[in-house]
Amino acid sequence: MFGLTRKTARPLGQAIAQLLISLVAGLACARAQEGALGITRPVVFPVFDPNAPSCSAPVGLKKALAYVQENDRDFLQGVDHGLSLAAVNRGLQYRRVLAENDVGKAIAQVQSLVAAKVGAIVGTSSDPVAFGPSLQQAIWSGAFVGTIVPPPATLLLNAPQYRTGKVLADAAIEHIKTKLGGKAKVVLLTQDTMEFLAPRFTAMRDGLNALPGVTIVADIAPKPVNKEGGFATMQTILVANPDVDVVLGGDAVVLGALEALRAVGKDRPDQFLGGIDGEPEAVSEIRKADSPYKASIALSSPVFGYAMGQFAADWLDGKSIPQAMDILPIALTSANLDQYDADLLDPASVYADPERRSDYLKMYGNICYDSRDEYVNFPWSSELK
């Protein structure tokens, strides 16, 4: 029909067959590049087994650790401190990139790191939903990926969020009962826009609403979630509510609220301002006898940053690491501030001492390079039942 001889028909048939094989292979390759979806449904992980068998080390990836940092607030700077120390101690190249609350920049940086075959990435972002797919690409490349609260990750860190909020609320409630006669006007500076942190503020509301003399006069999420955002939000609140007794939230925003109170002369020694994160400026305020800042619930970022860096190095060596890790809340008091400060500066000694480490961290599940398809891709919390 097409004027082909028997001799030319056979090679053409072979060519068509080869073309079909190539197309199928190309589709398979595309699926392989997309990779596994990970664990998408909530599960309860067992306690981490440090003696689990090792597996293969990643192939073709650099012994390097990169930190894509959302912004330069003290809590995240502490993560950098811990990661950089672990990298030095384990012989990893280390690089930090500051995204400055720009999720597009954070995504581009992760994509660049994947293209450069960096073996371990820790990432935080102001928009975890948009940021997540780039981290997933890093996981599919075989890299270690660590995150703080949102998935996806080969090692996901979270605080028991309800417990964290309850520890702060309980301290505030005790102050209200003993120092304020059981009555208080309360401001909650929340992070409810991040669903993973919402249980903190649920715990605060649960505790405070049980007191008949307490009124929550403002319950709002500052934008951005930093000192400047807290300052601006508190300025607005003070227009309608000039006399506030209690302010609760993350350390960064509550420190901003304290500045706003001081700017208009509305700060008092009998107020209770309390935050979460154990940031250095908050600790400094707690040390002052007349400061309204009374408590900070510490989630020691240098300690968990150091642990994350150690597990990144273990991953690159082909060892089994945790899938998830609790950052345990510690209520800072004048009795434990000195030891806490020492631990911030020297997280390596904390990590090396199992008893001290257990005050800060608890680990769950096991994963390694060979089982990387089982990465965490749901909002894990140890409080899930």
C-alpha positions in Angstrom: 0.0 0.0 0.0 2.8 2.4 0.9 5.2 0.9 -1.7 7.3 -0.8 1.0 9.2 -4.0 0.4 9.3 -6.8 2.9 12.9 -5.8 3.7 11.9 -2.2 4.7 8.7 -3.2 6.5 10.5 -5.1 9.3 12.8 -2.2 10.3 9.8 0.1 10.3 7.9 -2.3 12.6 10.9 -2.4 14.9 11.0 1.4 14.9 7.4 1.7 15.8 7.8 -0.9 18.6 10.8 1.0 19.9 8.9 4.3 19.8 6.1 2.7 21.9 8.6 1.4 24.4 10.2 4.8 24.7 6.8 6.5 25.2 5.9 4.0 28.0 9.3 4.4 29.6 8.9 8.2 29.4 5.5 8.0 31.2 7.0 5.7 33.8 9.9 8.1 34.3 7.4 11.0 34.8 5.5 9.0 37.4 8.8 8.1 39.2 9.8 11.8 39.2 6.5 12.7 40.8 7.1 10.1 43.5 5.1 8.7 46.4 2.5 10.8 48.2 3.8 9.7 51.6 1.6 9.0 54.7 -1.4 11.2 54.1 -3.8 9.8 56.7 -3.2 10.5 60.4 -1.5 7.6 62.2 0.0 7.2 65.7 3.7 6.5 65.4 5.4 4.2 67.9 8.3 5.5 70.0 11.5 5.9 67.9 13.8 2.9 67.9 17.4 4.2 67.9 18.7 0.6 67.2 16.6 0.1 64.1 18.7 -1.4 61.2 20.5 1.0 58.9 19.7 1.1 55.2 21.2 2.6 52.0 22.8 6.0 52.0 21.4 8.4 49.3 23.1 8.2 46.0 24.4 11.2 44.1 23.5 13.8 46.8 26.0 16.1 48.5 26.9 15.9 52.2 25.4 19.4 52.7 22.7 20.9 54.9 20.7 23.9 53.9 18.2 26.0 56.0 15.5 28.0 54.1 14.5 30.3 56.9 11.2 32.1 56.9 12.3 35.3 58.7 14.9 36.4 61.2 12.9 36.3 64.4 14.9 34.9 67.4 13.2 31.6 67.5 14.2 30.7 63.9 17.6 32.2 64.5 18.0 29.6 67.3 17.2 26.9 64.8 20.0 28.2 62.6 22.4 28.1 65.6 21.6 24.5 66.4 21.7 23.4 62.7 25.1 25.1 62.1 26.7 23.5 65.1 25.5 20.0 64.1 26.8 20.6 60.6 30.2 21.5 61.9 30.3 18.5 64.2 29.2 16.1 61.5 31.3 17.5 58.7 28.5 18.8 56.5 28.6 21.9 54.4 26.1 24.4 55.7 24.1 27.2 54.1 21.3 29.4 55.4 19.0 31.3 53.1 16.6 34.0 54.5 13.3 34.1 52.6 12.1 37.3 54.4 8.5 36.1 54.5 8.4 35.7 50.7 7.1 32.3 49.9 8.0 32.6 46.2 11.6 33.2 47.2 11.5 30.2 49.6 10.1 27.9 46.8 12.8 29.1 44.4 15.5 28.4 46.9 14.4 24.9 47.5 14.1 24.2 43.8 17.7 25.5 43.4 18.9 23.3 46.3 17.3 20.2 44.7 18.9 21.1 41.4 22.3 21.4 43.1 21.7 17.9 44.7 21.9 19.1 48.3 21.4 16.1 50.6 19.5 17.8 53.5 17.1 20.7 53.6 15.3 22.2 56.6 12.6 24.7 55.6 10.1 27.1 57.2 7.6 29.4 55.4 4.9 31.9 56.1 2.7 29.9 53.6 3.2 26.2 54.2 0.5 25.2 51.7 2.2 26.9 48.8 5.7 25.9 50.1 4.8 22.2 50.5 5.1 21.0 46.9 8.7 22.2 46.7 9.7 20.3 49.8 8.0 17.2 48.3 10.2 17.5 45.3 13.2 17.5 47.6 11.9 14.4 49.3 11.5 12.7 45.9 15.1 13.5 45.1 16.1 11.4 48.1 17.1 14.3 50.4 16.4 14.6 54.1 13.7 17.2 54.6 12.9 18.6 58.0 10.0 21.0 58.9 8.7 22.7 62.0 5.0 21.9 62.3 3.6 21.7 58.7 4.2 18.7 56.4 5.6 17.3 54.2 8.8 16.0 55.8 11.0 13.0 56.4 11.3 14.4 59.9 8.5 16.6 61.1 8.8 18.6 64.4 5.8 19.7 66.4 5.0 20.8 69.9 2.0 19.1 71.6 0.1 22.3 70.8 -2.8 22.0 73.2 -0.5 21.2 76.0 1.8 24.1 75.1 -1.1 26.6 75.2 -2.5 25.1 78.4 0.9 25.5 80.2 0.8 29.2 79.4 -2.9 29.6 80.1 -2.5 27.9 83.5 0.3 30.4 84.5 -1.9 33.3 83.4 -4.9 32.0 85.3 -2.8 31.6 88.5 -1.7 35.2 88.2 -5.3 36.4 87.6 -6.5 34.6 90.7 -3.6 35.6 93.0 -2.6 39.1 91.7 -5.7 40.5 90.0 -8.5 39.3 92.2 -9.9 36.9 89.7 -10.8 39.6 87.2 -9.0 40.5 83.9 -9.3 41.9 80.4 -7.4 39.6 78.1 -5.9 39.9 74.6 -5.2 36.8 72.6 -2.7 37.4 69.8 -3.3 34.2 67.9 -1.9 32.2 65.0 -5.2 30.6 64.1 -4.5 31.2 60.4 -2.0 28.3 60.7 -4.3 25.4 61.5 -1.4 23.4 63.0 -1.0 26.0 65.8 -4.7 26.5 66.5 -4.9 24.1 69.4 -2.6 26.4 71.4 -5.3 29.1 71.4 -8.1 26.6 71.9 -6.4 25.6 75.2 -6.1 29.3 76.2 -9.8 30.0 75.5 -10.8 26.8 77.3 -9.0 27.8 80.4 -9.8 31.6 80.4 -13.5 31.2 79.6 -13.9 29.0 82.7 -13.2 32.1 84.9 -16.3 34.2 85.3 -14.3 37.4 86.0 -12.3 37.2 82.7 -13.3 38.9 79.5 -11.4 38.3 76.2 -11.5 41.8 74.7 -9.6 40.9 71.6 -8.9 37.6 69.8 -6.9 38.3 66.7 -4.1 37.1 64.5 -1.4 39.8 63.8 0.0 40.1 60.3 2.8 39.5 60.0 3.5 37.2 63.0 6.5 39.1 64.3 7.3 42.0 66.7 6.2 44.7 64.3 2.9 42.9 63.7 2.3 42.6 67.4 3.0 46.3 68.0 0.6 47.4 65.2 -2.2 45.1 66.3 -1.9 46.1 70.0 -2.0 49.8 69.0 -5.3 49.2 67.4 -6.7 47.2 70.3 -5.7 49.9 72.8 -7.9 52.5 71.0 -11.0 50.6 72.1 -9.6 48.9 75.2 -7.0 51.1 76.8 -6.8 49.1 80.1 -5.6 45.5 79.4 -4.5 43.1 82.1 -3.3 40.0 80.2 -1.8 39.5 76.8 -1.0 36.0 75.5 0.5 34.7 72.2 3.8 33.9 70.6 6.8 35.7 72.2 7.5 37.8 69.1 4.0 39.3 68.9 3.6 39.7 72.7 7.0 41.6 72.8 5.5 43.9 70.2 2.4 44.3 72.3 4.6 45.2 75.3 6.2 48.0 73.3 2.8 49.3 72.3 1.7 49.4 76.0 4.9 51.2 77.0 4.5 53.7 74.1 1.2 55.0 75.6 2.1 54.4 79.3 -0.3 51.6 79.8 2.2 49.0 81.0 1.9 48.0 84.7 4.0 45.6 86.9 0.8 43.7 87.9 -0.1 42.8 84.3 0.6 39.3 82.9 2.2 39.2 79.5 3.2 35.7 78.4 4.4 34.1 75.3 5.5 30.9 73.6 9.0 30.2 72.1 11.4 31.2 74.9 13.0 34.0 72.8 16.0 35.8 74.4 14.2 39.1 74.6 11.3 37.5 76.4 13.7 35.8 78.8 15.4 39.2 79.5 12.1 40.8 80.3 11.2 38.0 82.7 14.4 38.7 84.6 13.2 42.3 85.3 11.4 42.6 88.6 8.9 45.2 87.4 8.3 43.9 83.9 4.7 42.9 82.9 6.3 40.0 81.0 5.9 37.2 83.4 6.3 33.9 81.5 7.5 32.3 78.3 6.9 28.7 77.3 10.2 27.6 75.9 10.4 25.4 72.8 14.2 25.4 72.7 14.9 26.0 69.0 18.8 25.6 69.3 18.3 22.2 70.9 15.8 20.8 68.4 17.7 22.5 65.6 20.9 20.6 66.7 18.9 17.3 66.9 17.5 17.9 63.4 21.0 18.5 62.1 22.3 15.3 63.6 19.4 13.3 62.1 20.1 15.0 58.7 23.7 13.7 58.9 22.4 10.2 60.0 20.1 10.1 57.0 23.0 10.9 54.6 24.9 8.1 56.3 22.1 5.6 55.6 20.9 5.4 59.2 17.3 5.2 60.5 15.9 8.4 61.9 12.6 9.5 63.6 9.7 10.4 61.4 8.4 12.9 64.0 9.7 14.7 67.1 7.9 16.4 69.9 9.3 19.8 71.1 8.3 19.7 74.7 7.1 22.9 76.4 9.0 24.2 79.4 7.6 27.0 81.5 10.6 29.3 82.2 10.9 30.5 85.8 13.7 32.4 87.7 14.7 29.0 89.1 15.6 27.4 85.7 16.5 30.4 83.5 20.3 30.0 84.1 20.3 26.4 83.0 18.0 27.1 80.1 20.4 29.9 78.9 23.3 27.5 79.1 21.5 24.9 77.0 20.7 27.5 74.3 24.4 28.2 73.9 25.5 24.6 74.0 22.8 22.4 72.5 25.4 19.7 71.7 25.8 18.9 75.4 22.0 18.6 75.8 21.8 16.2 72.8 24.6 14.1 74.2 22.9 13.6 77.6 19.8 11.4 77.2 18.3 12.6 80.5 18.6 16.3 79.7 17.6 15.7 76.1 14.4 14.0 77.3 13.3 17.3 79.0 13.2 18.9 75.6 12.5 16.2 72.9 10.6 13.0 72.4 10.9 11.0 69.1 8.5 8.8 67.2 8.5 6.4 64.3 11.4 5.3 62.0 12.4 6.2 58.5 15.5 6.0 56.3 16.4 6.5 52.7 15.1 3.1 51.6 11.7 3.7 53.2 11.5 7.4 52.2 8.1 6.8 50.5 6.7 6.7 54.1 7.4 10.4 54.7 5.0 12.4 56.9 2.4 14.2 54.7 -0.3 14.9 57.2 -0.4 17.4 60.1 1.2 15.1 62.7 0.8 15.7 66.5 1.5 13.4 69.4 -1.8 14.6 70.7 -3.7 12.7 67.9 -5.5 9.7 69.3 
